[in-house]
Amino acid sequence: KVKPYLLVWLHGMDNGSIEPGYLTTLQKRLRHRVIFLVPMSPQTHEGVHYNWACAFRKQQNKKQLGFVHGTLHQGYLNSLTAKISDLAYEFDAERVLVMGYSMGGFGAFQ
């Protein structure tokens, strides 16, 4: 039995979803069984905005660069990485891949 890959796909700044067809294309190009995790960035809460694990207030979002002037939200990073670890273990994943589009690429870098 071939162990699957766990692929974490992070959306861009628009919080848009990924088309299922794109996920199918990714799986075909990887030529491997893939389990996808497609989390959403946290919603604005108490005046704090999020671009993946970067939290910022409106005043910090100069020229739409809140992700540069904000701070990492360690609680969110810890929760997300714990979920990824749990799923990798549950599915006995051969490897974990993290990628994203635009701001999702920035989130993958974090």
N, C-alpha and C positions, 0 to 999 in steps of 0.2 A: 504494500500500500504506500503510495506516494504522499508524503506530508505536504499540506498546503502552505502557501504563503499567506501571511496576514498583511493586507495592504490598507494603510490608513490614508484616506484622501481628505485633504483640507481645502475648503472652498475659499474663494477670493473675498475681498472686502465687502462685496455686495450681499454676502450671506446666501448666495444662490446655491441651489442644489446642483448636483451633477446628473446629467442625463444617463439613464440606465444603459443606453447604447454605448456610451463612452467606457463604462465599466466593463462591458462585454469586450470592447476593442482592447482595453488594457489586458484583460485576461488572455485573449487570443495572442497578443504580442508577447506576453510573458511565457506563453506555451506551458502553462502550469495551472493547476487548480489554485484558485485564489478566494480567500475569505475577505470581504471588504468591510471596513469600519469607516463610516462617513459621519463624523460628529459635526455638530454645529457650534459656532462660536457663541459664548454667553451673550445674552441680551443685556441692554443697558439696565443698570440697577443703581438706584440712589445717585444718579448723576454721573456714574462711572460707565464709560464705554469700553468695549473690548474688541480688539483685533487679535484673535487667538489669545495667547497668554499675556498680551500686553494690555494693561489697563491704563486709561487716561480720562481726564475730565475735559470738558469743552474748552477751557482756557488753554489746555496743553495741545489742542488739535490745530496748531498753527499750520496753515496751508495744507490741510488734510494729512499732516504728519504726526498725528497723535501716537502712532506706533513707535515713533522715534523719540518723542518727548515724554512718553509715559513710562511706566515701570512694569516689570514682569510680575504677573499674578501667580505667585508660587503655589497657592492652594489649587488653582485650576490646573497648572502643570502637573502637580502631584496626582490629582484625581485622574487626569487624562492618561498619564503614563501608567498608573496603576491599572486602569481599565485595559489598556493595551497589553500589559503584562499578563493580566488574568485571561484575556481572550487568547493570547499566544499559547499559554499553557493549556487552556481548555481544548483548543483545536490542535494541539501538538504541532504548532507551526514550525516549518523548517527555517523560515526567516521572517522578519518583519520589515516591511517597506513603508516609508512615509514620504508622501509627495503631495503637492498641491498646486493650485493655479493662482498666480499673482500673489495676493496676501497670504494664500495658503502655502505658497513656497516659502514665504517669510516665516510662517508658523512652523513649517517643517524644519527650518533652520534653527528655530528656538529650541 
